[in-house]
Amino acid sequence: MADDITDTSQTVAAGQLRAFIERIERLEEEKKTISEDIKEVFAEAKGTGFDTKAMRTIIRLRKKDQAERQEEDAILDLYMAALGMV
């Protein structure tokens, strides 16, 4: 009887593991599709004449709150001043 319980537990655990793996695989596929879509949008923007490097910087900055951006800017200004770049 203990063997039956162990076998059942292993079967359930294997089923759960398989379900998690399959969910992750589906999400990875969706992520790949979204990544390809983003590349296409950047290519379209570049074809229109926009600077995609600047666009990526703006997107990265918009993800941060104002205090975080200000802190980064202050550190960057400090380092640039230390190197005589300003």
Residue pairs with C-beta under 8 A, 6 or more apart in sequence:
42 52
42 55
42 56
45 52
45 55
46 52
61 69
64 72
77 86
80 86
